[in-house]
Amino acid sequence: MNARQLFGGGVAVITGAGAGIGAGLARHASRLGMTTVLVDVDAAAIAALRDELRAAGASAVDKVCDVRDAEAVQALADEVYRDLGPVRLLVNNAGVEQFGYLWDTPVENWRRVVDVNINGVFHGIRAFLPHMMAGDTPAWVWNLSSIGGVAVVPLQAAYIMSKHAVLALTECLHLEVQAAGHADHVHVQAVLPGAVVSNIFESAGGVDGGDTSAAETQRAAMLDIKAGAMDPLVAAEVVFDQAAQGRFYLITQPDYVGSAMTERARVLTTHEAPRLRTERRFDPAQS
Ligand SMILES: NC(=O)c1ccc[n+]([C@@H]2O[C@H](COP(=O)([O-])OP(=O)(O)OC[C@H]3O[C@@H](n4cnc5c(N)ncnc54)[C@H](O)[C@@H]3O)[C@@H](O)[C@H]2O)c1
């Protein structure tokens, strides 16, 4: 099956659709023929994307919803099933970054990362999965982990922790759907982007005391990699194609992310302590 055969129609709900990877996934889903439900806290961004997609002849609706709010996500799921019918694709994509030493990290910034990146994914699963499993139409759930879900990076500990959590959660969910007997029509997949052009580093939290310079140097280093990062529409095409091939790990840059997976496996196998790396973390030539 190719992506157009699998995702050429039906409803796609995408959180964090107002920018970056989410907007790319929404644009590609729309091009394939899906009705897109654009979910974000940024009302203006999803209204503009809705207008763009409709102008191209597609069906799109925008829903302002904060994924940190379990009741709001439940209301969203119930509303989508009532008004638009079964969801074919749910993408739990909304996510935020955080820079700085862990001990300098403001408590509210730590909570923001946990609430959006981890709880937001859980809320999406809790609200949509029961609907998907109760029906008999094919459905896909994609959760956004990251290359950071298999790497360890100082000065981004909160974010890295959240992406490891999403990867583990998604792997467990994949097994739970099988154990509960729904794997015939509900498909769970983990998305691991490498470097994709987006607003995530600009909108990331920092620190307001302690070593602010270390936090902002790390932000600057990450902003630096943007120049060689992948276009979100290209990333979306790769992810949809891999999903259609039935892969579990959907990886925008297989060489780059794959090398982090290999390194993680090596460290765990050899029981070595993580090593502080000083070289540049992203080489677009390898992507
Ligand atoms: N860009 C990359 O290179 C990269 C790499 C690996 C993983 N990721 C992951 O991809 C996902 C998307 O990131 P991006 O880089 O496109 O970021 P982005 O900042 O460009 O877009 C994120 C979107 O999520 C929205 N959002 C934030 N908090 C929200 C909330 N509480 N409820 C609803 N929407 C909310 C924002 O308004 C924004 O529109 C994240 O989970 C991120 O961790 C990105």
Ligand as a Chemical Component Dictionary entry (heavy atoms), coordinates in Angstrom:
data_LIG
# 
_chem_comp.id                   LIG 
_chem_comp.type                 NON-POLYMER 
_chem_comp.pdbx_formal_charge   0 
_chem_comp.three_letter_code    LIG 
# 
loop_
_chem_comp_atom.comp_id 
_chem_comp_atom.atom_id 
_chem_comp_atom.alt_atom_id 
_chem_comp_atom.type_symbol 
_chem_comp_atom.charge 
_chem_comp_atom.model_Cartn_x 
_chem_comp_atom.model_Cartn_y 
_chem_comp_atom.model_Cartn_z 
_chem_comp_atom.pdbx_ordinal 
LIG N1  N1  N 0  11.592 20.434 14.645 1  
LIG C1  C1  C 0  12.409 19.404 14.916 2  
LIG O1  O1  O 0  13.534 19.327 14.412 3  
LIG C2  C2  C 0  11.929 18.299 15.810 4  
LIG C3  C3  C 0  12.798 17.210 16.021 5  
LIG C4  C4  C 0  12.370 16.159 16.799 6  
LIG C5  C5  C 0  11.096 16.171 17.355 7  
LIG N2  N2  N 1  10.270 17.231 17.144 8  
LIG C6  C6  C 0  8.932  17.174 17.747 9  
LIG O2  O2  O 0  7.955  17.527 16.782 10 
LIG C7  C7  C 0  6.834  18.121 17.424 11 
LIG C8  C8  C 0  6.499  19.411 16.722 12 
LIG O3  O3  O 0  7.566  20.311 16.946 13 
LIG P1  P1  P 0  7.941  21.515 15.971 14 
LIG O4  O4  O 0  9.410  21.510 15.881 15 
LIG O5  O5  O -1 7.130  21.496 14.743 16 
LIG O6  O6  O 0  7.525  22.767 16.931 17 
LIG P2  P2  P 0  6.823  24.157 16.653 18 
LIG O7  O7  O 0  7.116  24.981 17.862 19 
LIG O8  O8  O 0  7.194  24.720 15.328 20 
LIG O9  O9  O 0  5.265  23.768 16.618 21 
LIG C9  C9  C 0  4.635  23.276 17.760 22 
LIG C10 C10 C 0  3.162  23.703 17.734 23 
LIG O10 O10 O 0  2.549  23.163 18.933 24 
LIG C11 C11 C 0  1.689  24.167 19.467 25 
LIG N3  N3  N 0  1.489  23.928 20.894 26 
LIG C12 C12 C 0  2.365  24.185 21.901 27 
LIG N4  N4  N 0  1.795  23.914 23.082 28 
LIG C13 C13 C 0  0.549  23.454 22.820 29 
LIG C14 C14 C 0  -0.520 22.993 23.634 30 
LIG N5  N5  N 0  -0.401 22.980 24.963 31 
LIG N6  N6  N 0  -1.659 22.568 23.041 32 
LIG C15 C15 C 0  -1.789 22.605 21.696 33 
LIG N7  N7  N 0  -0.820 23.036 20.867 34 
LIG C16 C16 C 0  0.336  23.463 21.426 35 
LIG C17 C17 C 0  2.413  25.472 19.181 36 
LIG O11 O11 O 0  1.503  26.584 19.255 37 
LIG C18 C18 C 0  2.965  25.219 17.793 38 
LIG O12 O12 O 0  2.054  25.640 16.785 39 
LIG C19 C19 C 0  7.226  18.291 18.891 40 
LIG O13 O13 O 0  6.648  17.247 19.658 41 
LIG C20 C20 C 0  8.729  18.161 18.867 42 
LIG O14 O14 O 0  9.252  17.699 20.083 43 
LIG C21 C21 C 0  10.656 18.296 16.400 44 
# 
loop_
_chem_comp_bond.comp_id 
_chem_comp_bond.atom_id_1 
_chem_comp_bond.atom_id_2 
_chem_comp_bond.value_order 
_chem_comp_bond.pdbx_ordinal 
LIG N1  C1  SING 1  
LIG C1  O1  DOUB 2  
LIG C1  C2  SING 3  
LIG C2  C3  SING 4  
LIG C2  C21 DOUB 5  
LIG C3  C4  DOUB 6  
LIG C4  C5  SING 7  
LIG C5  N2  DOUB 8  
LIG N2  C6  SING 9  
LIG N2  C21 SING 10 
LIG C6  O2  SING 11 
LIG C6  C20 SING 12 
LIG O2  C7  SING 13 
LIG C7  C8  SING 14 
LIG C7  C19 SING 15 
LIG C8  O3  SING 16 
LIG O3  P1  SING 17 
LIG P1  O4  DOUB 18 
LIG P1  O5  SING 19 
LIG P1  O6  SING 20 
LIG O6  P2  SING 21 
LIG P2  O7  DOUB 22 
LIG P2  O8  SING 23 
LIG P2  O9  SING 24 
LIG O9  C9  SING 25 
LIG C9  C10 SING 26 
LIG C10 O10 SING 27 
LIG C10 C18 SING 28 
LIG O10 C11 SING 29 
LIG C11 N3  SING 30 
LIG C11 C17 SING 31 
LIG N3  C12 SING 32 
LIG N3  C16 SING 33 
LIG C12 N4  DOUB 34 
LIG N4  C13 SING 35 
LIG C13 C14 SING 36 
LIG C13 C16 DOUB 37 
LIG C14 N5  SING 38 
LIG C14 N6  DOUB 39 
LIG N6  C15 SING 40 
LIG C15 N7  DOUB 41 
LIG N7  C16 SING 42 
LIG C17 O11 SING 43 
LIG C17 C18 SING 44 
LIG C18 O12 SING 45 
LIG C19 O13 SING 46 
LIG C19 C20 SING 47 
LIG C20 O14 SING 48 
# 
